Amino acid sequence: MIARGSDIITRYGVWSQTVSVNVNNPESGLHQVNIINPTDGVTISGTVSIRISVKLAG
């Protein structure tokens, strides 16, 4: 996961550090993960909490 934003002074794109999440559990099937907050296209600043929802397979 990465986040992209614009520096308010220079207007240059700013990227967050990359966060990797790996799950290796083929017996459980594929789960569906959705980002609930922040919503797509919303403008944010500062530190932001991310909310997700997970629908378990099976």
C-alpha positions as CSV (number, residue, x, y, z in Angstrom):
1,M,0.0,0.0,0.0
2,I,1.2,3.5,-0.7
3,A,-0.4,6.9,-0.5
4,R,0.2,9.9,-2.8
5,G,-0.3,13.6,-2.1
6,S,0.8,17.0,-3.1
7,D,3.1,19.2,-1.1
8,I,1.1,22.4,-0.3
9,I,4.0,24.7,-0.9
10,T,5.8,23.2,-4.0
11,R,2.8,21.3,-5.4
12,Y,5.2,18.4,-6.1
13,G,3.8,14.9,-5.7
14,V,4.7,13.3,-2.4
15,W,4.6,9.5,-1.8
16,S,4.4,7.6,1.5
17,Q,6.6,4.8,2.4
18,T,5.5,1.4,1.0
19,V,3.8,-1.0,3.4
20,S,3.7,-4.7,2.3
21,V,1.2,-7.2,3.6
22,N,1.7,-10.9,2.6
23,V,-0.7,-13.6,3.6
24,N,0.1,-17.2,2.6
25,N,-2.9,-19.3,3.6
26,P,-4.2,-21.1,0.4
27,E,-6.6,-23.3,2.4
28,S,-8.8,-20.4,3.4
29,G,-9.6,-19.2,-0.1
30,L,-9.5,-15.6,-1.3
31,H,-10.8,-12.9,1.1
32,Q,-12.2,-9.5,-0.1
33,V,-10.6,-6.4,1.5
34,N,-12.1,-2.9,0.9
35,I,-10.8,0.5,2.1
36,I,-13.7,2.2,3.7
37,N,-12.1,5.4,4.9
38,P,-10.7,7.6,3.5
39,T,-13.0,7.4,0.5
40,D,-11.8,7.5,-3.1
41,G,-11.0,11.0,-4.3
42,V,-11.2,12.7,-0.9
43,T,-8.6,15.3,0.0
44,I,-6.8,14.6,3.3
45,S,-3.9,16.1,5.2
46,G,-1.8,15.2,8.2
47,T,-2.0,11.8,9.8
48,V,-5.0,9.8,8.7
49,S,-6.5,6.6,10.1
50,I,-7.4,4.0,7.4
51,R,-10.5,1.8,8.0
52,I,-10.9,-1.4,6.0
53,S,-13.6,-4.1,5.8
54,V,-12.9,-7.8,5.2
55,K,-15.2,-10.4,3.8
56,L,-13.9,-13.9,4.6
57,A,-14.0,-16.5,1.9
58,G,-16.1,-19.6,2.4
